[in-house]
């Protein structure tokens, strides 16, 4: 847990955070995680270090997996 939400860490560094809300899942892969996938994230509401995946749509699992892998590579 970090910032009161579930967090995945690697080697003491936060990789990604996530949280559930009324209408979306908040995913927080840091600004670098967002920037590298900017084009693929266009259908979603995104900010500097976060993206919102609507609950009414299936989660883009492949995209999330690749974003986490990217963060792992950055930290490793």
PyMOL Python script that loads the backbone (N, CA, C, O; Angstrom):
from pymol import cmd

cmd.read_pdbstr("""\
ATOM      1  N   UNK A   1       0.854  -1.184   0.000  1.00  0.00           N
ATOM      2  CA  UNK A   1       0.000   0.000   0.000  1.00  0.00           C
ATOM      3  C   UNK A   1       0.895   1.241   0.000  1.00  0.00           C
ATOM      4  O   UNK A   1       1.897   1.313   0.711  1.00  0.00           O
ATOM      5  N   UNK A   2       0.508   2.186  -0.800  1.00  0.00           N
ATOM      6  CA  UNK A   2       1.152   3.498  -0.813  1.00  0.00           C
ATOM      7  C   UNK A   2       0.080   4.494  -1.219  1.00  0.00           C
ATOM      8  O   UNK A   2      -0.761   4.195  -2.068  1.00  0.00           O
ATOM      9  N   UNK A   3       0.106   5.653  -0.629  1.00  0.00           N
ATOM     10  CA  UNK A   3      -0.911   6.674  -0.902  1.00  0.00           C
ATOM     11  C   UNK A   3      -2.321   6.133  -0.645  1.00  0.00           C
ATOM     12  O   UNK A   3      -3.285   6.581  -1.266  1.00  0.00           O
ATOM     13  N   UNK A   4      -2.435   5.172   0.271  1.00  0.00           N
ATOM     14  CA  UNK A   4      -3.705   4.549   0.672  1.00  0.00           C
ATOM     15  C   UNK A   4      -4.371   3.743  -0.445  1.00  0.00           C
ATOM     16  O   UNK A   4      -5.582   3.523  -0.407  1.00  0.00           O
ATOM     17  N   UNK A   5      -3.598   3.300  -1.435  1.00  0.00           N
ATOM     18  CA  UNK A   5      -4.129   2.446  -2.499  1.00  0.00           C
ATOM     19  C   UNK A   5      -3.149   1.296  -2.745  1.00  0.00           C
ATOM     20  O   UNK A   5      -1.963   1.424  -2.440  1.00  0.00           O
ATOM     21  N   UNK A   6      -3.632   0.165  -3.299  1.00  0.00           N
ATOM     22  CA  UNK A   6      -2.742  -0.959  -3.592  1.00  0.00           C
ATOM     23  C   UNK A   6      -1.624  -0.550  -4.546  1.00  0.00           C
ATOM     24  O   UNK A   6      -1.830   0.204  -5.496  1.00  0.00           O
ATOM     25  N   UNK A   7      -0.440  -1.071  -4.261  1.00  0.00           N
ATOM     26  CA  UNK A   7       0.752  -0.688  -5.016  1.00  0.00           C
ATOM     27  C   UNK A   7       1.628  -1.911  -5.244  1.00  0.00           C
ATOM     28  O   UNK A   7       1.792  -2.735  -4.345  1.00  0.00           O
ATOM     29  N   UNK A   8       2.184  -2.030  -6.427  1.00  0.00           N
ATOM     30  CA  UNK A   8       3.196  -3.044  -6.687  1.00  0.00           C
ATOM     31  C   UNK A   8       4.554  -2.365  -6.643  1.00  0.00           C
ATOM     32  O   UNK A   8       4.776  -1.345  -7.296  1.00  0.00           O
ATOM     33  N   UNK A   9       5.464  -2.949  -5.861  1.00  0.00           N
ATOM     34  CA  UNK A   9       6.818  -2.425  -5.709  1.00  0.00           C
ATOM     35  C   UNK A   9       7.832  -3.418  -6.267  1.00  0.00           C
ATOM     36  O   UNK A   9       7.576  -4.621  -6.326  1.00  0.00           O
ATOM     37  N   UNK A  10       8.975  -2.900  -6.672  1.00  0.00           N
ATOM     38  CA  UNK A  10      10.107  -3.725  -7.088  1.00  0.00           C
ATOM     39  C   UNK A  10      11.367  -3.049  -6.597  1.00  0.00           C
ATOM     40  O   UNK A  10      11.624  -1.889  -6.920  1.00  0.00           O
ATOM     41  N   UNK A  11      12.143  -3.761  -5.829  1.00  0.00           N
ATOM     42  CA  UNK A  11      13.407  -3.233  -5.306  1.00  0.00           C
ATOM     43  C   UNK A  11      13.201  -1.917  -4.576  1.00  0.00           C
ATOM     44  O   UNK A  11      14.022  -1.007  -4.687  1.00  0.00           O
ATOM     45  N   UNK A  12      12.108  -1.813  -3.831  1.00  0.00           N
ATOM     46  CA  UNK A  12      11.837  -0.609  -3.048  1.00  0.00           C
ATOM     47  C   UNK A  12      11.290   0.562  -3.844  1.00  0.00           C
ATOM     48  O   UNK A  12      11.142   1.658  -3.304  1.00  0.00           O
ATOM     49  N   UNK A  13      10.987   0.350  -5.121  1.00  0.00           N
ATOM     50  CA  UNK A  13      10.457   1.414  -5.982  1.00  0.00           C
ATOM     51  C   UNK A  13       9.022   1.081  -6.356  1.00  0.00           C
ATOM     52  O   UNK A  13       8.716  -0.063  -6.693  1.00  0.00           O
ATOM     53  N   UNK A  14       8.152   2.060  -6.299  1.00  0.00           N
ATOM     54  CA  UNK A  14       6.765   1.860  -6.721  1.00  0.00           C
ATOM     55  C   UNK A  14       6.719   1.670  -8.230  1.00  0.00           C
ATOM     56  O   UNK A  14       7.181   2.522  -8.989  1.00  0.00           O
ATOM     57  N   UNK A  15       6.153   0.540  -8.657  1.00  0.00           N
ATOM     58  CA  UNK A  15       5.980   0.299 -10.092  1.00  0.00           C
ATOM     59  C   UNK A  15       4.689   0.926 -10.580  1.00  0.00           C
ATOM     60  O   UNK A  15       4.696   1.805 -11.443  1.00  0.00           O
ATOM     61  N   UNK A  16       3.581   0.465 -10.019  1.00  0.00           N
ATOM     62  CA  UNK A  16       2.264   0.963 -10.396  1.00  0.00           C
ATOM     63  C   UNK A  16       1.353   0.929  -9.174  1.00  0.00           C
ATOM     64  O   UNK A  16       1.566   0.157  -8.239  1.00  0.00           O
ATOM     65  N   UNK A  17       0.349   1.775  -9.203  1.00  0.00           N
ATOM     66  CA  UNK A  17      -0.706   1.806  -8.190  1.00  0.00           C
ATOM     67  C   UNK A  17      -2.027   1.613  -8.924  1.00  0.00           C
ATOM     68  O   UNK A  17      -2.124   1.867 -10.125  1.00  0.00           O
ATOM     69  N   UNK A  18      -3.039   1.164  -8.193  1.00  0.00           N
ATOM     70  CA  UNK A  18      -4.362   1.055  -8.799  1.00  0.00           C
ATOM     71  C   UNK A  18      -5.416   1.218  -7.716  1.00  0.00           C
ATOM     72  O   UNK A  18      -5.149   0.999  -6.534  1.00  0.00           O
ATOM     73  N   UNK A  19      -6.604   1.602  -8.129  1.00  0.00           N
ATOM     74  CA  UNK A  19      -7.706   1.778  -7.185  1.00  0.00           C
ATOM     75  C   UNK A  19      -9.023   1.722  -7.930  1.00  0.00           C
ATOM     76  O   UNK A  19      -9.106   2.108  -9.096  1.00  0.00           O
ATOM     77  N   UNK A  20     -10.057   1.237  -7.249  1.00  0.00           N
ATOM     78  CA  UNK A  20     -11.387   1.162  -7.830  1.00  0.00           C
ATOM     79  C   UNK A  20     -12.249   2.326  -7.380  1.00  0.00           C
ATOM     80  O   UNK A  20     -12.217   2.721  -6.214  1.00  0.00           O
ATOM     81  N   UNK A  21     -13.005   2.861  -8.292  1.00  0.00           N
ATOM     82  CA  UNK A  21     -13.915   3.972  -8.019  1.00  0.00           C
ATOM     83  C   UNK A  21     -15.303   3.611  -8.531  1.00  0.00           C
ATOM     84  O   UNK A  21     -15.498   2.533  -9.093  1.00  0.00           O
ATOM     85  N   UNK A  22     -16.254   4.491  -8.342  1.00  0.00           N
ATOM     86  CA  UNK A  22     -17.635   4.209  -8.742  1.00  0.00           C
ATOM     87  C   UNK A  22     -17.788   3.891 -10.226  1.00  0.00           C
ATOM     88  O   UNK A  22     -18.555   2.999 -10.590  1.00  0.00           O
ATOM     89  N   UNK A  23     -17.073   4.606 -11.083  1.00  0.00           N
ATOM     90  CA  UNK A  23     -17.269   4.446 -12.520  1.00  0.00           C
ATOM     91  C   UNK A  23     -16.015   4.048 -13.289  1.00  0.00           C
ATOM     92  O   UNK A  23     -16.068   3.866 -14.505  1.00  0.00           O
ATOM     93  N   UNK A  24     -14.888   3.912 -12.593  1.00  0.00           N
ATOM     94  CA  UNK A  24     -13.656   3.564 -13.297  1.00  0.00           C
ATOM     95  C   UNK A  24     -12.653   2.889 -12.368  1.00  0.00           C
ATOM     96  O   UNK A  24     -12.790   2.906 -11.145  1.00  0.00           O
ATOM     97  N   UNK A  25     -11.649   2.300 -12.992  1.00  0.00           N
ATOM     98  CA  UNK A  25     -10.474   1.810 -12.281  1.00  0.00           C
ATOM     99  C   UNK A  25      -9.372   2.812 -12.562  1.00  0.00           C
ATOM    100  O   UNK A  25      -9.065   3.102 -13.718  1.00  0.00           O
ATOM    101  N   UNK A  26      -8.779   3.339 -11.507  1.00  0.00           N
ATOM    102  CA  UNK A  26      -7.651   4.247 -11.664  1.00  0.00           C
ATOM    103  C   UNK A  26      -6.366   3.438 -11.705  1.00  0.00           C
ATOM    104  O   UNK A  26      -6.135   2.589 -10.844  1.00  0.00           O
ATOM    105  N   UNK A  27      -5.534   3.694 -12.695  1.00  0.00           N
ATOM    106  CA  UNK A  27      -4.260   2.992 -12.853  1.00  0.00           C
ATOM    107  C   UNK A  27      -3.179   4.051 -12.933  1.00  0.00           C
ATOM    108  O   UNK A  27      -3.287   5.000 -13.710  1.00  0.00           O
ATOM    109  N   UNK A  28      -2.133   3.889 -12.127  1.00  0.00           N
ATOM    110  CA  UNK A  28      -1.119   4.922 -11.962  1.00  0.00           C
ATOM    111  C   UNK A  28       0.266   4.337 -12.229  1.00  0.00           C
ATOM    112  O   UNK A  28       0.931   3.887 -11.295  1.00  0.00           O
ATOM    113  N   UNK A  29       0.713   4.335 -13.489  1.00  0.00           N
ATOM    114  CA  UNK A  29       2.007   3.764 -13.833  1.00  0.00           C
ATOM    115  C   UNK A  29       3.153   4.785 -13.860  1.00  0.00           C
ATOM    116  O   UNK A  29       4.198   4.513 -14.451  1.00  0.00           O
ATOM    117  N   UNK A  30       2.979   5.908 -13.255  1.00  0.00           N
ATOM    118  CA  UNK A  30       3.933   7.033 -13.243  1.00  0.00           C
ATOM    119  C   UNK A  30       3.916   7.736 -14.599  1.00  0.00           C
ATOM    120  O   UNK A  30       3.439   7.170 -15.583  1.00  0.00           O
ATOM    121  N   UNK A  31       4.427   8.950 -14.659  1.00  0.00           N
ATOM    122  CA  UNK A  31       4.430   9.682 -15.939  1.00  0.00           C
ATOM    123  C   UNK A  31       5.147   8.942 -17.069  1.00  0.00           C
ATOM    124  O   UNK A  31       4.704   8.994 -18.217  1.00  0.00           O
ATOM    125  N   UNK A  32       6.237   8.262 -16.763  1.00  0.00           N
ATOM    126  CA  UNK A  32       6.952   7.556 -17.836  1.00  0.00           C
ATOM    127  C   UNK A  32       6.107   6.427 -18.407  1.00  0.00           C
ATOM    128  O   UNK A  32       6.144   6.176 -19.611  1.00  0.00           O
ATOM    129  N   UNK A  33       5.352   5.748 -17.567  1.00  0.00           N
ATOM    130  CA  UNK A  33       4.479   4.686 -18.039  1.00  0.00           C
ATOM    131  C   UNK A  33       3.359   5.195 -18.919  1.00  0.00           C
ATOM    132  O   UNK A  33       2.937   4.510 -19.851  1.00  0.00           O
ATOM    133  N   UNK A  34       2.875   6.385 -18.633  1.00  0.00           N
ATOM    134  CA  UNK A  34       1.829   6.998 -19.460  1.00  0.00           C
ATOM    135  C   UNK A  34       2.407   7.463 -20.792  1.00  0.00           C
ATOM    136  O   UNK A  34       1.829   7.203 -21.847  1.00  0.00           O
ATOM    137  N   UNK A  35       3.529   8.141 -20.746  1.00  0.00           N
ATOM    138  CA  UNK A  35       4.100   8.743 -21.950  1.00  0.00           C
ATOM    139  C   UNK A  35       4.432   7.702 -23.010  1.00  0.00           C
ATOM    140  O   UNK A  35       4.199   7.935 -24.196  1.00  0.00           O
ATOM    141  N   UNK A  36       4.964   6.573 -22.605  1.00  0.00           N
ATOM    142  CA  UNK A  36       5.366   5.555 -23.576  1.00  0.00           C
ATOM    143  C   UNK A  36       4.180   4.903 -24.279  1.00  0.00           C
ATOM    144  O   UNK A  36       4.346   4.289 -25.333  1.00  0.00           O
ATOM    145  N   UNK A  37       2.987   5.033 -23.708  1.00  0.00           N
ATOM    146  CA  UNK A  37       1.797   4.415 -24.281  1.00  0.00           C
ATOM    147  C   UNK A  37       0.728   5.447 -24.621  1.00  0.00           C
ATOM    148  O   UNK A  37      -0.453   5.115 -24.723  1.00  0.00           O
ATOM    149  N   UNK A  38       1.135   6.676 -24.794  1.00  0.00           N
ATOM    150  CA  UNK A  38       0.215   7.793 -25.013  1.00  0.00           C
ATOM    151  C   UNK A  38      -0.810   7.503 -26.123  1.00  0.00           C
ATOM    152  O   UNK A  38      -2.004   7.731 -25.930  1.00  0.00           O
ATOM    153  N   UNK A  39      -0.358   7.008 -27.268  1.00  0.00           N
ATOM    154  CA  UNK A  39      -1.287   6.772 -28.385  1.00  0.00           C
ATOM    155  C   UNK A  39      -2.321   5.701 -28.057  1.00  0.00           C
ATOM    156  O   UNK A  39      -3.495   5.851 -28.397  1.00  0.00           O
ATOM    157  N   UNK A  40      -1.901   4.630 -27.405  1.00  0.00           N
ATOM    158  CA  UNK A  40      -2.835   3.553 -27.062  1.00  0.00           C
ATOM    159  C   UNK A  40      -3.813   3.970 -25.967  1.00  0.00           C
ATOM    160  O   UNK A  40      -4.881   3.374 -25.822  1.00  0.00           O
ATOM    161  N   UNK A  41      -3.449   4.987 -25.202  1.00  0.00           N
ATOM    162  CA  UNK A  41      -4.300   5.463 -24.121  1.00  0.00           C
ATOM    163  C   UNK A  41      -5.293   6.529 -24.571  1.00  0.00           C
ATOM    164  O   UNK A  41      -6.102   6.989 -23.765  1.00  0.00           O
ATOM    165  N   UNK A  42      -5.249   6.931 -25.840  1.00  0.00           N
ATOM    166  CA  UNK A  42      -6.131   7.994 -26.334  1.00  0.00           C
ATOM    167  C   UNK A  42      -7.614   7.749 -26.072  1.00  0.00           C
ATOM    168  O   UNK A  42      -8.342   8.711 -25.824  1.00  0.00           O
ATOM    169  N   UNK A  43      -8.101   6.495 -26.115  1.00  0.00           N
ATOM    170  CA  UNK A  43      -9.534   6.295 -25.866  1.00  0.00           C
ATOM    171  C   UNK A  43      -9.942   6.523 -24.404  1.00  0.00           C
ATOM    172  O   UNK A  43     -11.131   6.565 -24.091  1.00  0.00           O
ATOM    173  N   UNK A  44      -8.967   6.669 -23.523  1.00  0.00           N
ATOM    174  CA  UNK A  44      -9.247   6.767 -22.092  1.00  0.00           C
ATOM    175  C   UNK A  44      -8.891   8.150 -21.554  1.00  0.00           C
ATOM    176  O   UNK A  44      -8.083   8.869 -22.143  1.00  0.00           O
ATOM    177  N   UNK A  45      -9.496   8.506 -20.440  1.00  0.00           N
ATOM    178  CA  UNK A  45      -9.150   9.740 -19.760  1.00  0.00           C
ATOM    179  C   UNK A  45      -7.812   9.514 -19.056  1.00  0.00           C
ATOM    180  O   UNK A  45      -7.688   8.620 -18.218  1.00  0.00           O
ATOM    181  N   UNK A  46      -6.827  10.318 -19.397  1.00  0.00           N
ATOM    182  CA  UNK A  46      -5.487  10.157 -18.836  1.00  0.00           C
ATOM    183  C   UNK A  46      -4.914  11.505 -18.427  1.00  0.00           C
ATOM    184  O   UNK A  46      -5.297  12.551 -18.950  1.00  0.00           O
ATOM    185  N   UNK A  47      -4.004  11.451 -17.497  1.00  0.00           N
ATOM    186  CA  UNK A  47      -3.292  12.643 -17.035  1.00  0.00           C
ATOM    187  C   UNK A  47      -1.806  12.309 -17.042  1.00  0.00           C
ATOM    188  O   UNK A  47      -1.398  11.284 -17.586  1.00  0.00           O
ATOM    189  N   UNK A  48      -1.014  13.159 -16.449  1.00  0.00           N
ATOM    190  CA  UNK A  48       0.435  13.003 -16.468  1.00  0.00           C
ATOM    191  C   UNK A  48       0.900  11.630 -15.990  1.00  0.00           C
ATOM    192  O   UNK A  48       1.800  11.045 -16.593  1.00  0.00           O
ATOM    193  N   UNK A  49       0.309  11.109 -14.924  1.00  0.00           N
ATOM    194  CA  UNK A  49       0.759   9.832 -14.373  1.00  0.00           C
ATOM    195  C   UNK A  49      -0.343   8.849 -14.111  1.00  0.00           C
ATOM    196  O   UNK A  49      -0.154   7.886 -13.367  1.00  0.00           O
ATOM    197  N   UNK A  50      -1.514   9.075 -14.716  1.00  0.00           N
ATOM    198  CA  UNK A  50      -2.647   8.193 -14.425  1.00  0.00           C
ATOM    199  C   UNK A  50      -3.541   8.011 -15.643  1.00  0.00           C
ATOM    200  O   UNK A  50      -3.508   8.782 -16.602  1.00  0.00           O
ATOM    201  N   UNK A  51      -4.345   6.951 -15.557  1.00  0.00           N
ATOM    202  CA  UNK A  51      -5.339   6.686 -16.592  1.00  0.00           C
ATOM    203  C   UNK A  51      -6.573   6.103 -15.908  1.00  0.00           C
ATOM    204  O   UNK A  51      -6.471   5.418 -14.890  1.00  0.00           O
ATOM    205  N   UNK A  52      -7.735   6.388 -16.485  1.00  0.00           N
ATOM    206  CA  UNK A  52      -8.990   5.860 -15.958  1.00  0.00           C
ATOM    207  C   UNK A  52      -9.577   4.884 -16.974  1.00  0.00           C
ATOM    208  O   UNK A  52      -9.828   5.236 -18.127  1.00  0.00           O
ATOM    209  N   UNK A  53      -9.791   3.645 -16.516  1.00  0.00           N
ATOM    210  CA  UNK A  53     -10.429   2.636 -17.337  1.00  0.00           C
ATOM    211  C   UNK A  53     -11.874   2.511 -16.880  1.00  0.00           C
ATOM    212  O   UNK A  53     -12.113   2.108 -15.742  1.00  0.00           O
ATOM    213  N   UNK A  54     -12.856   2.844 -17.732  1.00  0.00           N
ATOM    214  CA  UNK A  54     -14.267   2.797 -17.341  1.00  0.00           C
ATOM    215  C   UNK A  54     -14.702   1.384 -16.945  1.00  0.00           C
ATOM    216  O   UNK A  54     -14.309   0.403 -17.576  1.00  0.00           O
ATOM    217  N   UNK A  55     -15.512   1.296 -15.903  1.00  0.00           N
ATOM    218  CA  UNK A  55     -16.017   0.002 -15.463  1.00  0.00           C
ATOM    219  C   UNK A  55     -16.971  -0.614 -16.474  1.00  0.00           C
ATOM    220  O   UNK A  55     -17.159  -1.830 -16.480  1.00  0.00           O
ATOM    221  N   UNK A  56     -17.571   0.196 -17.321  1.00  0.00           N
ATOM    222  CA  UNK A  56     -18.533  -0.298 -18.312  1.00  0.00           C
ATOM    223  C   UNK A  56     -17.849  -1.005 -19.489  1.00  0.00           C
ATOM    224  O   UNK A  56     -18.525  -1.569 -20.350  1.00  0.00           O
ATOM    225  N   UNK A  57     -16.518  -0.976 -19.527  1.00  0.00           N
ATOM    226  CA  UNK A  57     -15.766  -1.599 -20.620  1.00  0.00           C
ATOM    227  C   UNK A  57     -14.810  -2.635 -20.047  1.00  0.00           C
ATOM    228  O   UNK A  57     -14.388  -2.510 -18.897  1.00  0.00           O
ATOM    229  N   UNK A  58     -14.459  -3.663 -20.830  1.00  0.00           N
ATOM    230  CA  UNK A  58     -13.457  -4.628 -20.356  1.00  0.00           C
ATOM    231  C   UNK A  58     -12.110  -3.937 -20.138  1.00  0.00           C
ATOM    232  O   UNK A  58     -11.745  -3.029 -20.885  1.00  0.00           O
ATOM    233  N   UNK A  59     -11.382  -4.365 -19.121  1.00  0.00           N
ATOM    234  CA  UNK A  59     -10.046  -3.813 -18.901  1.00  0.00           C
ATOM    235  C   UNK A  59      -9.135  -4.196 -20.061  1.00  0.00           C
ATOM    236  O   UNK A  59      -9.188  -5.334 -20.528  1.00  0.00           O
ATOM    237  N   UNK A  60      -8.303  -3.279 -20.535  1.00  0.00           N
ATOM    238  CA  UNK A  60      -7.356  -3.613 -21.603  1.00  0.00           C
ATOM    239  C   UNK A  60      -6.148  -4.346 -20.999  1.00  0.00           C
ATOM    240  O   UNK A  60      -5.078  -3.766 -20.815  1.00  0.00           O
ATOM    241  N   UNK A  61      -6.347  -5.619 -20.700  1.00  0.00           N
ATOM    242  CA  UNK A  61      -5.344  -6.398 -19.972  1.00  0.00           C
ATOM    243  C   UNK A  61      -3.980  -6.410 -20.649  1.00  0.00           C
ATOM    244  O   UNK A  61      -2.956  -6.273 -19.979  1.00  0.00           O
ATOM    245  N   UNK A  62      -3.955  -6.573 -21.962  1.00  0.00           N
ATOM    246  CA  UNK A  62      -2.674  -6.609 -22.663  1.00  0.00           C
ATOM    247  C   UNK A  62      -1.944  -5.280 -22.507  1.00  0.00           C
ATOM    248  O   UNK A  62      -0.737  -5.263 -22.267  1.00  0.00           O
ATOM    249  N   UNK A  63      -2.648  -4.191 -22.639  1.00  0.00           N
ATOM    250  CA  UNK A  63      -2.045  -2.874 -22.473  1.00  0.00           C
ATOM    251  C   UNK A  63      -1.518  -2.693 -21.049  1.00  0.00           C
ATOM    252  O   UNK A  63      -0.402  -2.210 -20.860  1.00  0.00           O
ATOM    253  N   UNK A  64      -2.299  -3.071 -20.066  1.00  0.00           N
ATOM    254  CA  UNK A  64      -1.866  -2.949 -18.671  1.00  0.00           C
ATOM    255  C   UNK A  64      -0.625  -3.801 -18.439  1.00  0.00           C
ATOM    256  O   UNK A  64       0.329  -3.346 -17.808  1.00  0.00           O
ATOM    257  N   UNK A  65      -0.628  -5.035 -18.943  1.00  0.00           N
ATOM    258  CA  UNK A  65       0.538  -5.913 -18.788  1.00  0.00           C
ATOM    259  C   UNK A  65       1.788  -5.281 -19.374  1.00  0.00           C
ATOM    260  O   UNK A  65       2.848  -5.291 -18.747  1.00  0.00           O
ATOM    261  N   UNK A  66       1.665  -4.731 -20.579  1.00  0.00           N
ATOM    262  CA  UNK A  66       2.824  -4.109 -21.230  1.00  0.00           C
ATOM    263  C   UNK A  66       3.303  -2.873 -20.470  1.00  0.00           C
ATOM    264  O   UNK A  66       4.503  -2.606 -20.406  1.00  0.00           O
ATOM    265  N   UNK A  67       2.371  -2.128 -19.899  1.00  0.00           N
ATOM    266  CA  UNK A  67       2.758  -0.950 -19.115  1.00  0.00           C
ATOM    267  C   UNK A  67       3.518  -1.374 -17.857  1.00  0.00           C
ATOM    268  O   UNK A  67       4.504  -0.741 -17.481  1.00  0.00           O
ATOM    269  N   UNK A  68       3.058  -2.441 -17.213  1.00  0.00           N
ATOM    270  CA  UNK A  68       3.765  -2.945 -16.026  1.00  0.00           C
ATOM    271  C   UNK A  68       5.141  -3.467 -16.426  1.00  0.00           C
ATOM    272  O   UNK A  68       6.129  -3.201 -15.740  1.00  0.00           O
ATOM    273  N   UNK A  69       5.213  -4.200 -17.521  1.00  0.00           N
ATOM    274  CA  UNK A  69       6.514  -4.705 -17.992  1.00  0.00           C
ATOM    275  C   UNK A  69       7.474  -3.558 -18.280  1.00  0.00           C
ATOM    276  O   UNK A  69       8.667  -3.653 -17.991  1.00  0.00           O
ATOM    277  N   UNK A  70       6.961  -2.490 -18.840  1.00  0.00           N
ATOM    278  CA  UNK A  70       7.778  -1.310 -19.115  1.00  0.00           C
ATOM    279  C   UNK A  70       8.336  -0.728 -17.818  1.00  0.00           C
ATOM    280  O   UNK A  70       9.514  -0.378 -17.740  1.00  0.00           O
ATOM    281  N   UNK A  71       7.482  -0.629 -16.809  1.00  0.00           N
ATOM    282  CA  UNK A  71       7.919  -0.104 -15.515  1.00  0.00           C
ATOM    283  C   UNK A  71       8.943  -1.027 -14.866  1.00  0.00           C
ATOM    284  O   UNK A  71       9.897  -0.553 -14.250  1.00  0.00           O
ATOM    285  N   UNK A  72       8.758  -2.338 -14.997  1.00  0.00           N
ATOM    286  CA  UNK A  72       9.728  -3.298 -14.445  1.00  0.00           C
ATOM    287  C   UNK A  72      11.085  -3.089 -15.112  1.00  0.00           C
ATOM    288  O   UNK A  72      12.115  -3.056 -14.437  1.00  0.00           O
ATOM    289  N   UNK A  73      11.083  -2.949 -16.429  1.00  0.00           N
ATOM    290  CA  UNK A  73      12.334  -2.717 -17.158  1.00  0.00           C
ATOM    291  C   UNK A  73      13.004  -1.419 -16.715  1.00  0.00           C
ATOM    292  O   UNK A  73      14.229  -1.368 -16.603  1.00  0.00           O
ATOM    293  N   UNK A  74      12.229  -0.377 -16.464  1.00  0.00           N
ATOM    294  CA  UNK A  74      12.794   0.890 -15.995  1.00  0.00           C
ATOM    295  C   UNK A  74      13.482   0.737 -14.648  1.00  0.00           C
ATOM    296  O   UNK A  74      14.565   1.278 -14.427  1.00  0.00           O
ATOM    297  N   UNK A  75      12.846   0.000 -13.753  1.00  0.00           N
ATOM    298  CA  UNK A  75      13.378  -0.149 -12.389  1.00  0.00           C
ATOM    299  C   UNK A  75      14.541  -1.120 -12.341  1.00  0.00           C
ATOM    300  O   UNK A  75      15.500  -0.918 -11.596  1.00  0.00           O
ATOM    301  N   UNK A  76      14.449  -2.201 -13.158  1.00  0.00           N
ATOM    302  CA  UNK A  76      15.502  -3.213 -13.173  1.00  0.00           C
ATOM    303  C   UNK A  76      16.754  -2.643 -13.799  1.00  0.00           C
ATOM    304  O   UNK A  76      17.763  -3.340 -13.907  1.00  0.00           O
TER     305      UNK A  76
END
""", "prot")
cmd.dss("prot")
cmd.show_as("cartoon", "prot")
cmd.util.cbc("prot")
cmd.orient("prot")
